[in-house]
Amino acid sequence: MIEKKKSSSYSYNFKGAIVFIIILISWKVVTFMGIWNSYILPPPEKVFNTFVNMIIDGSLIINIFVSFKRVIIGFLISALLGIPLGILFGLNKKAYEYFRPLLNFIRNTPPLALIPMLILWFGIGEGSKIIIIVLASFFPIFTNTLKGIRDCDPKLIEVGKIFELSDLQIILKIIIPNAILDIAIGLKLSLGYSFRAIIGAELIAASSGLGYLISDGKELSRTDVVIVGIIVIGALGIITDRVFTRLVNKVGKRKAVGSYD
């Protein structure tokens, strides 16, 4: 059984790699034949050399570290806010009805649309960038936690009452454990939203980070630098997504879940 799972995983990775190989070959052919100017689309080897040079001089590592630090801080703040609030409103539906319109309004307002106001209020320092990440990553955690709490099987709660568990014990031993899978998926989605938000924020107001790297490359007409930044962002996204996917699979054994509005 384990060998079959490993074989399926290798097959999945191989099929995914084929697409990237085809894209790389097509990229090389297009630049070699001069279909697109190298200024617009530099050849793969130039991008690779730029990547290596940026690793050697440390500029890429510094910008990755800065962006990743911002993402982690914003993500942790979102988790510390989203999980307790999701539990609170999941247990108290009447209280949620008061806040639901406000939360829906904030959720449907793109965080990047708030950048001008956040810069006016908090400047171009770390505060505005962290707030943008929190606004983008809070709701996946909150809504999935809310769903997990609400979806608890009433029969399990009845069993807890039969065994004379207190309300707090029912919450801690039955309701919250039942919501763990949804919370894990919310965290997974939230991390992806965090990366998207921070790149957008750094493109507009930053002096470091991967978004700044892309913006600076554009200003200097260094398309190779821009492509390096894009590839690194995508690679980081894949790595973090795979880590959280494994976590979710261990928790829920691939059980499908949705989310509340």
Secondary structure as GFF3:
##gff-version 3
##sequence-region A 1 261
A	DSSP	alpha_helix	2	32	.	.	.	ID=ss1
A	DSSP	alpha_helix	44	57	.	.	.	ID=ss2
A	DSSP	alpha_helix	59	91	.	.	.	ID=ss3
A	DSSP	alpha_helix	93	107	.	.	.	ID=ss4
A	DSSP	three_ten_helix	111	114	.	.	.	ID=ss5
A	DSSP	alpha_helix	115	122	.	.	.	ID=ss6
A	DSSP	alpha_helix	126	150	.	.	.	ID=ss7
A	DSSP	alpha_helix	154	162	.	.	.	ID=ss8
A	DSSP	alpha_helix	167	170	.	.	.	ID=ss9
A	DSSP	pi_helix	171	175	.	.	.	ID=ss10
A	DSSP	alpha_helix	176	204	.	.	.	ID=ss11
A	DSSP	alpha_helix	210	219	.	.	.	ID=ss12
A	DSSP	alpha_helix	223	252	.	.	.	ID=ss13
###
